[in-house]
Amino acid sequence: MFGQLEGTGFETIHPEFNQCFIGHARVERLWTGARWSEGPVWFPAGRYLLWSDIPNNRLMRWDETDGSVSDFRTPSNNSNGNTVDGQGRLVSCEHLTRRVTRTEHDGSVSVIAHLVDGKRLNSPNDVVVKSDGSIWFTDPSYGIMMDYEGDRATSEIGACHVYRWDPESHEVVAVATDFVKPNGLAFSADEKTLFVSDTGGTHQEGGPAHIRALCVTEDGKGLSGGDVFAECENGFFDGFRLDRDGRIWSSAADGVHCINREGVLIGKIHIPEIVGNVCFGGPKLNRLFIAATSSLYSIYLNVNGIK
């Protein structure tokens, strides 16, 4: 048994949250030394986790078998969000090159998306893969707004959208165009809903700090609707994941917020750093990995995540 890490702990806001955590489980700090941690993704076959340290221009690797941490890819083109596709390949958003890439089984890197209607993307931020092989990603302008996480540049598109890459035609199409700064995204278990966070309030006074729920069209290729699902009451919802019961586990300024299927904040996992993103991992997907500002944390939960 190890003691509680300073600045961490569970906060129950609604009794429903009590069933989500294990009373004696504690937050573990697995590693520290980053400048801004983002984009954690779990690889079950290798029992390791990858995540981005964006300003340090590197992808990091944590090994579950021995707890070691190493550089997976340096430079990483200021990679941000990462995911894994149906064939176990790494899919990454790169700020510096303003593209979405896929790392093939032989280690080579293929470009999935970098242009829309002949114009360069802004700086792809987060990415998910649907069961049909399509790749959905957000494209805010954070990576071109300064030189800290990419190269300062003017947006060629002039707006920030959510896009879909088609696995057959390889066409990239904007599927949501009414966001200020689309950021994290995740599908519901049945893939009928795509949740997308908007962090527009970071650079627009009074701007959005919420997650919206968009309906996936019947052909699986588009989106409709987009009502606000949940408002963030401390900072911004950046990256997030869903568990098998439909709850959202999202990053926030004071840790991880747990939001139930009705959009109600039911509890928090306090972390002593601003959290950028999370993912579920471990053989049972019951371990939440938390990428916070300078550190990687984890906590075992009484829930199981969606891949």
Secondary structure, 3 states (H helix, E strand, C coil): CCCCCCCCEEEECCHHHHHHECCCCCCEEEEECCCCEEEEEEECCCCEEEEEECCCCEEEEEECCCCCEEEEECCCCCEEEEEECCCCCEEEEECCCCEEEEECCCCCEEEEECEECCEECCCCCCEEECCCCCEEEEECCHHHCCCCCCCCCCCCCCCCEEEEECCCCCCEEEEECCCCCEEEEEECCCCCEEEEEECHHHCCCCCCCEEEEEEECCCCCCEEEEEEEEECCCCCCCCEEEECCCCEEEEECCEEEEECCCCCEEEEEECCCCEEEEEEECCCCCEEEEEECCEEEEEEECCCECC
